[in-house]
Amino acid sequence: MVAALLAGRHMPARPPKALIVPHAGYVYSGKVAAQAYASLGSTAHALRRVLLLGPSHREWFRGLGVPTVQAFTTPLGTVRVDTAAVSRLCALPAVVRSDAAHALEHSIEVQLPFLQHLAPAAEIVPVVAGDASAAEVAAVIEELWDGPETLIVVSSDLSHYHSYRTAQAIDGATAQAIVEGPTDLSGEQACGCVLVNGLTLAVRAHELRAEVLDLCNSGDTAGDKQRVVGYGAFGFFDPGEQREKDRARGRDLPLQTRRAVVCDVSAQLNTQHGNRAPVEARYRER
């Protein structure tokens, strides 16, 4: 099924350093997730570590939870945990060891088959966010930023249980916000808002730029249009590699014009679907 979802997906000319990927069942958000992972292209085989961050849906706790286990298992086999990287994260004050946070958490689980298919040599560093701040998330991301062998994946859906048209408007505005880079997304916009905000702080420090890869909702895929869930795929790219593309799309224009361009991109994506000091201190929200 994963191979079928990936087939025919568009691949950008350069791979992203980080991704935002939805985490619903594959019949709902699988195509959007596939577009995110397809953006890695052939570089996926060179990945050796994936920092995988998802929001907690079932367990309340303070901080960011990492597991004690050495591997996760799916129907496709075993995915090794980078235990050395987990130990590095445990030196951060907000990080706690918690197998309970991971036991029933689907936001990380649904990402694993894509990674097994595309990056079989990569180990994972699974992190579940409980009650944490964006600055704490950014500190985790910075700790394991490293080189091109490391990919950062934030797992998040967008709006929940609005009508189809309302969701399109909310998710279009959220997509624009992710591209423009504020760090105040709320839970009404994305269930993984604290992770998205933390990622935004981290990529800002590295001067990466966000790009919308896909955008739709469950009304476009397998659900009715009365109460839908929004899904977006976003990539974060090195600006030096995409400068020429940015010029072609208008991102070197004044902010007012860039906003219009982003809105136009969101409209096009909807149409495609038928409608529509210590580390932490360096990432304190400004």
C-alpha positions in Angstrom: 0.0 0.0 0.0 2.8 2.4 0.8 4.4 1.8 -2.6 1.1 2.5 -4.3 0.7 5.7 -2.4 4.2 6.9 -3.4 3.8 6.0 -7.0 3.6 9.1 -9.3 4.2 11.6 -6.5 6.0 14.8 -7.5 9.7 15.1 -6.4 11.2 18.5 -5.9 14.7 19.2 -7.4 16.3 19.2 -3.9 15.4 17.3 -0.8 14.1 18.9 2.4 15.8 18.9 5.7 12.5 18.7 7.6 8.9 17.7 6.9 5.5 18.2 8.4 3.4 15.1 7.6 -0.2 14.2 8.6 -1.0 11.1 10.7 -4.5 10.0 9.9 -5.3 6.5 8.5 -3.8 6.0 5.1 -7.2 6.0 3.4 -7.7 9.6 4.6 -4.2 11.3 4.6 -2.0 8.7 3.0 -1.7 10.5 -0.3 -0.7 13.7 1.4 1.9 11.9 3.6 3.2 10.2 0.5 3.8 13.5 -1.2 5.8 14.7 1.8 8.0 11.6 1.8 8.3 11.5 -2.0 10.0 14.9 -1.8 13.1 13.1 -0.4 13.7 11.4 -3.7 16.8 9.2 -4.0 18.4 10.9 -1.0 16.1 8.9 1.3 18.4 5.9 1.0 21.3 7.9 2.4 19.4 8.8 5.6 20.7 7.3 8.8 18.6 9.0 11.4 15.0 10.4 11.5 14.0 12.6 14.4 10.3 11.8 14.6 8.1 14.1 16.7 4.4 13.6 17.3 1.8 15.0 19.7 0.4 12.9 22.4 -3.3 12.0 21.9 -3.8 9.6 24.9 -1.3 10.3 27.6 -0.9 13.5 29.6 2.6 14.3 30.9 4.9 17.3 31.2 7.7 17.6 28.7 8.8 15.5 25.7 8.8 11.8 26.0 11.3 9.3 24.6 11.1 5.5 24.8 13.4 3.1 26.6 13.0 0.4 24.0 15.6 -0.3 21.3 13.2 -0.9 18.4 9.7 -0.4 17.1 7.9 -3.2 15.1 5.4 -2.8 12.3 4.0 -5.4 9.8 6.9 -4.5 7.6 9.5 -5.4 10.2 11.6 -3.8 12.9 12.8 -0.2 13.0 15.8 0.4 15.2 15.8 3.3 17.7 19.0 5.4 17.8 19.6 4.9 21.5 22.7 7.1 21.5 20.7 10.0 20.1 17.9 9.3 22.7 20.6 9.6 25.4 21.7 12.9 24.0 18.2 14.2 24.3 17.8 13.0 27.8 20.4 15.6 28.8 17.8 18.3 28.0 15.6 19.4 31.0 12.3 18.9 29.2 13.0 15.4 27.9 11.7 12.4 30.0 11.8 8.7 29.4 8.2 7.4 29.0 7.2 4.2 27.3 3.6 4.9 28.3 3.6 8.0 26.1 4.5 5.9 23.1 2.4 2.7 23.8 -0.8 3.8 22.1 0.4 6.8 20.1 -0.5 6.7 16.4 1.0 10.0 15.4 4.5 8.4 15.2 3.4 4.8 14.4 1.8 5.7 11.0 5.0 7.3 9.8 7.1 4.2 10.2 6.0 2.2 7.1 7.0 5.1 4.8 10.4 5.3 6.4 10.8 1.6 6.2 10.1 1.7 2.5 12.2 4.7 1.6 15.0 4.8 4.2 15.5 1.2 5.4 19.0 2.0 6.8 17.7 4.9 9.0 17.2 4.6 12.7 14.5 6.6 14.4 14.5 9.0 17.4 10.8 9.0 18.4 9.6 11.9 20.6 6.1 12.4 21.8 5.1 15.9 22.9 3.1 16.3 26.1 2.8 19.7 27.9 5.8 21.4 26.3 6.8 24.7 24.9 7.8 25.6 21.4 11.3 26.5 22.7 11.7 23.1 24.3 10.7 21.4 21.0 13.2 23.6 19.2 16.0 22.6 21.6 15.3 19.0 20.9 15.5 19.6 17.1 18.7 21.6 17.4 20.4 19.0 19.5 20.0 16.4 16.7 20.1 18.8 13.7 23.4 17.4 12.4 24.0 16.9 8.7 22.2 15.5 5.6 22.1 12.0 7.2 19.4 13.3 9.6 15.8 14.1 8.6 13.4 15.9 10.9 9.7 14.9 10.7 6.9 16.6 12.6 3.6 14.7 12.6 0.5 16.8 12.7 -2.9 17.1 11.1 -4.6 20.5 10.6 -8.1 21.6 11.6 -10.6 19.1 13.0 -14.4 18.6 12.5 -15.4 21.7 10.7 -17.5 21.8 7.5 -15.6 21.3 4.3 -15.6 24.9 3.2 -14.7 26.2 6.7 -11.9 23.7 6.9 -10.5 24.9 3.5 -10.4 28.5 4.8 -8.8 27.6 8.1 -6.3 25.2 6.6 -5.4 27.6 3.8 -4.6 30.3 6.4 -2.6 27.8 8.5 -0.6 26.8 5.4 0.1 30.4 4.7 1.2 30.9 8.3 3.6 27.9 8.2 5.2 29.3 5.1 5.5 32.8 6.5 6.9 31.5 9.8 5.0 32.8 12.9 5.3 30.6 16.0 1.8 31.1 17.5 -0.3 28.4 15.8 -3.0 27.1 18.1 -4.6 23.7 18.6 -7.6 24.8 16.5 -5.2 25.0 13.5 -3.1 21.9 14.1 -3.1 19.2 16.7 0.7 19.2 16.7 0.8 23.0 17.0 3.6 23.1 19.6 5.7 20.9 17.4 5.1 23.0 14.3 5.9 26.1 16.3 9.0 24.6 17.7 10.1 23.4 14.2 9.5 27.0 12.9 11.8 28.4 15.6 14.5 25.8 14.7 14.4 26.3 10.9 14.4 30.1 11.4 17.8 29.8 13.1 19.1 27.8 10.1 17.4 30.1 7.6 15.4 27.3 5.9 12.2 28.1 3.9 8.9 26.3 4.1 7.0 25.1 1.0 3.5 23.7 0.7 3.8 20.2 -0.9 0.1 19.2 -0.6 -3.1 20.4 1.1 -6.5 18.8 1.3 -9.0 17.4 3.9 -10.9 14.2 4.5 -13.7 15.4 2.4 -11.4 15.2 -0.6 -10.3 11.6 0.2 -12.5 9.2 2.1 -14.9 11.1 4.3 -18.1 13.1 4.1 -18.0 16.9 3.9 -19.9 17.7 7.0 -17.1 17.2 9.6 -13.7 17.0 8.1 -10.0 16.9 9.2 -7.4 18.9 7.4 -4.1 17.5 6.1 -1.0 19.3 4.9 2.4 18.3 3.7 5.2 20.8 4.1 8.9 20.7 3.3 11.7 22.9 4.7 14.5 23.6 2.3 17.9 25.3 2.2 17.3 28.7 0.7 20.5 28.7 -1.4 19.2 25.6 -3.3 15.8 27.1 -4.0 16.7 30.8 -4.7 16.1 30.6 -8.4 12.8 28.8 -7.8 11.8 31.5 -5.3 12.5 34.3 -7.7 10.3 32.6 -10.3 7.5 32.3 -7.7 7.8 35.8 -6.3 9.3 35.1 -2.8 11.9 37.8 -3.3 9.1 40.3 -3.7 7.8 42.5 -0.8 5.9 40.7 2.0 2.5 41.8 0.8 3.2 40.3 -2.7 4.6 37.1 -1.2 1.4 36.7 0.8 -0.6 36.8 -2.4 1.7 34.2 -3.9 1.2 31.9 -1.0 -2.5 32.2 -1.2 -2.4 31.4 -4.8 -0.4 28.3 -4.1 -2.9 27.1 -1.6 -5.8 27.8 -4.0 -4.0 25.7 -6.7 -3.5 22.8 -4.3 -7.2 22.8 -3.3 -8.1 22.9 -7.0 -5.9 19.8 -7.6 -8.1 18.0 -5.1 -11.4 19.0 -6.8 -12.1 22.2 -4.8 -9.8 23.8 -3.3 22.7 31.0 25.4 21.8 27.5 26.5 20.3 26.0 23.4 16.8 26.7 24.6 17.4 30.4 25.1 18.4 30.7 21.5 14.9 29.6 20.5 12.8 31.5 23.0 9.7 32.8 21.2 10.1 36.4 20.1 
